[in-house]
Amino acid sequence: MTKNLFRVELDDVKFQLQEKHDFAWLQKLGRVFDVFDQQDSGNISFGLERDGEKLFVKYAGAKTLNFSGETQDAIHNLREAVYLYRELSHPSLIELINHFEVKSAGYAAVFKWFEGESLHPHWSFPPPAKYSHPESPYYRYKQLTVAQRLVSLDSIFSFHAYVEKRGFVAVDFYDGSLLCDFRNNELKICDIDLYQRKPFTNTMGRLWGSSRFMSPEEFILCAEIDERTNVFNMGAMAFALVGGELDRSFAKWEAGRELYKVAIRAVNENRQLRYPNVADFKAAWDLASSFFN
């Protein structure tokens, strides 16, 4: 059965929803110049500008096209996520500046705008275009020098060592969680909504996330999700940014043998053979980096 779709126009953007929704509150924040409406999380996000300042607003409460769940669950998840952005504030993470209830409608989180592009824009460049189209952000990122990409990885690893120190574990971290500002060669993490405080147990069987970055225990009911899980996640990200992603052979690796040894140990399916935590992984990575020119 074809869904009845509702067309919405806000300033410079047009999009569709499954149900009517009132966005009058949003326009009080500024002029809407961009919309991100393809996510399946139940969130819809907007770029706004007011008095020369740009904002990024993430909102839960509207029935987006690709969302099949309950809007109240999306509202709850975003409200809970706000706490994470406050607790885990870090230079590598987009900056939360406000959050509030939208009366009888939903919940909004307001972030400082970051001039970056998603490394996994599946709505614009679905595979295989993601890997080969010259305008794909991921393809363009892979054209950066290895040294530039290693700077990105250092930012990612530093943040997750901090996450670990604060008593949290990463969940649903993948290349879609990354924004790259190509002009300034700067990368930021934009989505930590599902990170969890330790201890955390897999109660779903298959956790949220992209299978390209997930450890075996993220598919096992009642498995503990901990520091070693995040070590796998960091190793998988290294292969995505300076290697062959799921092809983890040395032939596809671009960053030298010493760093390869660190990354391949991190993604060992036997969790006991991985580094015990992200801090130890990063220490080994930093040491190996000194051998890479």
Backbone torsions as a table, in degrees:
resi	resn	phi	psi	omega
1	MET	NA	132.5	180.0
2	THR	-74.2	133.2	178.7
3	LYS	-74.2	147.2	169.3
4	ASN	-82.2	117.3	-176.7
5	LEU	-103.7	146.7	-177.8
6	PHE	-115.2	123.3	-176.8
7	ARG	-84.9	134.6	-179.7
8	VAL	-124.6	135.5	174.4
9	GLU	-123.3	123.6	178.4
10	LEU	-130.8	109.1	179.5
11	ASP	50.2	-108.6	-174.4
12	ASP	-91.7	1.3	-172.9
13	VAL	-123.2	154.4	174.4
14	LYS	-133.5	140.0	178.1
15	PHE	-157.4	174.5	-178.3
16	GLN	-124.8	150.3	177.2
17	LEU	-130.3	165.1	175.8
18	GLN	-77.8	-24.9	-178.9
19	GLU	-138.8	156.9	175.2
20	LYS	-63.3	147.1	178.4
21	HIS	-153.2	144.1	-177.6
22	ASP	-94.3	119.6	179.2
23	PHE	-111.8	23.8	-179.7
24	ALA	-59.6	-35.0	179.8
25	TRP	-61.1	-34.3	-175.4
26	LEU	-68.0	-41.0	-175.6
27	GLN	-69.2	-16.3	174.8
28	LYS	-70.7	-17.5	-179.5
29	LEU	-85.6	-18.6	-178.5
30	GLY	151.8	-174.6	178.4
31	ARG	-82.1	128.9	-179.8
32	VAL	-82.2	118.7	-179.5
33	PHE	-114.6	-9.3	179.5
34	ASP	-153.2	154.1	177.5
35	VAL	-138.4	143.8	177.3
36	PHE	-124.7	96.0	-168.2
37	ASP	-119.1	12.6	-173.8
38	GLN	-98.4	-3.7	-177.4
39	GLN	-68.6	154.3	178.5
40	ASP	-103.1	12.4	-176.3
41	SER	-83.5	-12.2	-173.0
42	GLY	94.2	-3.2	176.1
43	ASN	-95.9	148.4	168.4
44	ILE	-128.0	140.6	-174.5
45	SER	-125.3	154.7	-175.3
46	PHE	-136.8	148.3	166.6
47	GLY	-98.9	128.9	179.4
48	LEU	-127.1	154.5	176.7
49	GLU	-134.2	134.6	177.4
50	ARG	-146.1	124.7	178.7
51	ASP	53.0	39.8	177.6
52	GLY	81.5	-2.1	179.1
53	GLU	-104.6	133.8	178.5
54	LYS	-99.9	143.1	179.1
55	LEU	-129.5	154.2	173.0
56	PHE	-117.0	121.2	-176.8
57	VAL	-115.9	121.3	175.7
58	LYS	-102.9	131.0	-172.8
59	TYR	-133.5	138.0	173.7
60	ALA	-121.3	135.3	-179.5
61	GLY	146.8	-23.5	177.5
62	ALA	-94.3	146.6	-179.9
63	LYS	-85.6	92.5	-177.4
64	THR	-73.3	163.2	-173.4
65	LEU	-58.6	-41.4	-172.6
66	ASN	-97.5	9.8	-177.8
67	PHE	-97.2	126.5	-178.5
68	SER	-110.8	1.4	-177.6
69	GLY	-93.8	-160.7	179.5
70	GLU	-97.5	135.5	-178.1
71	THR	-62.7	-31.1	178.9
72	GLN	-64.7	-32.9	176.5
73	ASP	-68.6	-40.7	178.4
74	ALA	-64.0	-40.8	177.8
75	ILE	-61.8	-45.3	178.7
76	HIS	-60.6	-44.1	-178.2
77	ASN	-64.1	-40.7	179.9
78	LEU	-69.7	-39.6	177.5
79	ARG	-59.8	-42.1	178.4
80	GLU	-68.5	-35.4	-177.6
81	ALA	-65.8	-31.6	179.9
82	VAL	-55.0	-40.2	177.6
83	TYR	-58.5	-39.3	-179.3
84	LEU	-64.9	-44.1	-179.5
85	TYR	-64.7	-30.4	176.9
86	ARG	-76.3	-44.5	-177.9
87	GLU	-68.5	-34.2	-172.3
88	LEU	-109.8	25.3	177.8
89	SER	-53.2	132.1	-171.2
90	HIS	-162.4	151.1	178.7
91	PRO	-58.2	-24.4	-179.3
92	SER	-84.4	-5.6	-174.8
93	LEU	-111.5	142.3	175.1
94	ILE	-57.7	151.6	-168.9
95	GLU	-98.6	118.2	174.7
96	LEU	-76.6	130.5	179.8
97	ILE	-120.4	-14.1	178.1
98	ASN	-167.7	160.8	173.9
99	HIS	-159.4	149.4	-175.5
100	PHE	-165.6	157.7	172.5
101	GLU	-76.5	140.0	169.8
102	VAL	-102.5	110.3	-169.5
103	LYS	-50.8	125.4	176.3
104	SER	59.3	19.7	-176.4
105	ALA	-135.8	-52.1	-175.1
106	GLY	179.0	-151.3	-175.8
107	TYR	-141.0	141.9	-176.6
108	ALA	-128.8	141.1	172.9
109	ALA	-121.8	131.0	-174.9
110	VAL	-112.5	126.8	-177.7
111	PHE	-120.0	154.2	169.4
112	LYS	-64.4	136.9	-178.6
113	TRP	-69.0	136.2	173.2
114	PHE	-119.7	127.0	-174.0
115	GLU	-80.0	65.4	-177.6
116	GLY	-126.5	167.1	178.7
117	GLU	-120.3	139.2	-179.3
118	SER	-64.9	135.9	177.0
119	LEU	-81.0	-0.7	174.2
120	HIS	-138.4	67.2	179.4
121	PRO	-82.8	73.4	-169.8
122	HIS	-62.8	-23.7	-179.9
123	TRP	-75.1	-26.7	-179.9
124	SER	-98.4	-38.7	-176.4
125	PHE	-133.1	70.9	176.5
126	PRO	-65.7	150.4	176.4
127	PRO	-55.1	141.4	7.7
128	PRO	-88.2	-3.1	-177.5
129	ALA	-59.7	-32.5	178.6
130	LYS	-52.7	-39.6	-172.9
131	TYR	-89.4	-13.2	-170.6
132	SER	-131.8	-20.5	-176.6
133	HIS	-74.0	130.2	-175.4
134	PRO	-62.7	-18.2	178.1
135	GLU	-96.3	-5.2	178.5
136	SER	-65.6	129.4	178.3
137	PRO	-57.9	-36.7	179.3
138	TYR	-66.2	-45.0	178.5
139	TYR	-60.4	-45.3	179.9
140	ARG	-64.1	-38.0	177.6
141	TYR	-61.6	-41.0	-178.9
142	LYS	-69.2	-12.1	175.4
143	GLN	-85.9	-10.3	175.3
144	LEU	-65.9	159.7	177.7
145	THR	-65.1	156.5	176.4
146	VAL	-59.5	-40.2	179.6
147	ALA	-58.9	-41.6	178.4
148	GLN	-65.1	-40.5	-179.8
149	ARG	-70.6	-30.0	175.8
150	LEU	-67.4	-31.0	174.0
151	VAL	-63.2	-41.8	176.5
152	SER	-59.5	-46.2	-179.1
153	LEU	-63.8	-37.2	177.5
154	ASP	-61.4	-39.9	177.2
155	SER	-62.5	-43.8	179.2
156	ILE	-64.5	-46.8	-177.8
157	PHE	-67.3	-38.7	179.1
158	SER	-62.1	-43.1	179.3
159	PHE	-62.9	-43.5	-175.7
160	HIS	-75.8	-25.1	169.8
161	ALA	-65.5	-38.0	176.8
162	TYR	-66.9	-43.8	176.5
163	VAL	-55.6	-46.3	179.4
164	GLU	-61.2	-44.0	-179.1
165	LYS	-63.7	-32.4	-179.5
166	ARG	-82.8	-1.2	174.8
167	GLY	90.6	26.9	179.7
168	PHE	-121.6	162.6	172.0
169	VAL	-124.1	148.0	178.9
170	ALA	-80.1	136.8	173.5
171	VAL	-134.6	135.5	179.1
172	ASP	65.9	38.0	174.4
173	PHE	-96.9	124.1	-178.5
174	TYR	-154.5	-175.9	-175.8
175	ASP	-66.0	-18.4	173.5
176	GLY	-72.4	-8.8	176.8
177	SER	-90.0	3.5	-173.5
178	LEU	-115.2	137.2	172.9
179	LEU	-117.9	132.9	179.6
180	CYS	-115.6	124.3	171.5
181	ASP	-92.5	99.8	-175.0
182	PHE	-68.2	-31.9	-178.1
183	ARG	-64.4	-40.2	-176.7
184	ASN	-106.6	6.5	-178.9
185	ASN	49.9	51.6	-179.2
186	GLU	-126.6	139.3	-179.7
187	LEU	-122.7	138.8	175.0
188	LYS	-132.2	152.6	175.5
189	ILE	-88.8	131.4	-172.3
190	CYS	-117.4	-4.5	-174.4
191	ASP	-145.9	105.7	174.9
192	ILE	-124.5	25.2	-170.2
193	ASP	-57.7	-28.5	-174.4
194	LEU	-107.6	10.2	175.9
195	TYR	-61.5	149.6	-172.2
196	GLN	-127.7	148.3	173.7
197	ARG	-77.8	139.6	177.0
198	LYS	-75.1	152.1	-7.6
199	PRO	-75.5	149.8	-178.7
200	PHE	-135.5	130.2	-178.2
201	THR	-115.1	141.1	178.0
202	ASN	-71.1	106.8	179.3
203	THR	-104.0	7.7	-175.3
204	MET	-109.1	-24.6	-171.9
205	GLY	94.7	-68.7	169.7
206	ARG	-110.0	113.2	-179.6
207	LEU	-70.7	169.4	171.9
208	TRP	-61.9	149.9	173.7
209	GLY	135.1	173.8	175.5
210	SER	-91.2	127.0	-177.8
211	SER	-60.4	-21.0	179.3
212	ARG	-64.3	-20.2	-175.6
213	PHE	-119.5	4.0	-171.0
214	MET	-97.0	141.1	177.8
215	SER	-79.4	163.7	178.7
216	PRO	-56.2	-37.7	-176.6
217	GLU	-68.7	-16.1	177.4
218	GLU	-77.7	0.4	175.2
219	PHE	-114.5	4.4	-172.1
220	ILE	-114.7	120.1	178.7
221	LEU	-59.2	134.2	177.4
222	CYS	74.7	5.3	177.3
223	ALA	-72.6	147.7	176.4
224	GLU	-79.2	132.7	177.6
225	ILE	-107.1	112.6	-168.3
226	ASP	-144.6	-157.2	-177.6
227	GLU	-59.6	-41.1	-179.4
228	ARG	-66.7	-31.8	174.2
229	THR	-61.5	-45.2	-179.0
230	ASN	-69.8	-29.3	173.5
231	VAL	-60.6	-44.2	176.9
232	PHE	-58.8	-45.2	-179.3
233	ASN	-59.5	-41.3	179.1
234	MET	-67.2	-40.9	177.8
235	GLY	-63.5	-42.0	178.4
236	ALA	-62.2	-37.7	178.4
237	MET	-67.1	-37.6	176.8
238	ALA	-60.1	-42.2	178.8
239	PHE	-67.9	-30.3	178.6
240	ALA	-71.0	-34.6	-172.9
241	LEU	-96.2	-29.3	178.6
242	VAL	-131.2	19.0	178.9
243	GLY	-140.2	-152.9	-176.7
244	GLY	-102.2	27.7	-178.6
245	GLU	55.3	-111.2	-177.8
246	LEU	-75.8	-17.7	170.9
247	ASP	-85.2	95.6	-172.9
248	ARG	-96.6	29.3	176.7
249	SER	-76.4	155.7	177.7
250	PHE	-65.3	-27.1	-179.4
251	ALA	-60.7	-30.1	-179.1
252	LYS	-93.5	-4.6	-175.5
253	TRP	-84.1	140.2	-173.9
254	GLU	-112.5	-2.4	-167.5
255	ALA	-115.8	24.4	174.5
256	GLY	89.1	158.2	-172.4
257	ARG	-69.3	-36.6	-176.7
258	GLU	-65.3	-43.5	177.1
259	LEU	-68.9	-32.6	176.8
260	TYR	-61.5	-41.7	179.5
261	LYS	-60.0	-38.6	179.0
262	VAL	-68.2	-46.3	-177.1
263	ALA	-65.6	-41.1	-176.6
264	ILE	-71.0	-31.5	174.6
265	ARG	-67.6	-37.2	-177.9
266	ALA	-62.2	-32.3	-176.4
267	VAL	-100.3	21.6	176.4
268	ASN	-62.9	131.5	-179.4
269	GLU	-66.5	-25.1	173.4
270	ASN	-81.9	105.8	-173.1
271	ARG	-60.8	-27.3	-179.2
272	GLN	-71.2	-17.4	179.7
273	LEU	-93.3	-5.0	175.4
274	ARG	-79.7	172.7	170.2
275	TYR	-63.8	146.3	-175.6
276	PRO	-69.8	-21.9	-179.8
277	ASN	-159.9	170.4	-177.4
278	VAL	-67.9	-34.3	179.3
279	ALA	-60.7	-44.3	178.2
280	ASP	-68.1	-39.7	175.9
281	PHE	-58.8	-47.1	-178.0
282	LYS	-66.0	-36.7	177.6
283	ALA	-61.8	-42.9	178.0
284	ALA	-66.9	-39.5	178.6
285	TRP	-63.4	-44.1	-179.8
286	ASP	-63.0	-39.5	178.6
287	LEU	-65.3	-44.5	179.5
288	ALA	-65.4	-30.6	-179.7
289	SER	-62.2	-28.5	-178.1
290	SER	-68.4	-15.8	178.2
291	PHE	-93.4	-6.1	-177.8
292	PHE	-99.1	126.2	179.3
293	ASN	-96.6	NA	NA
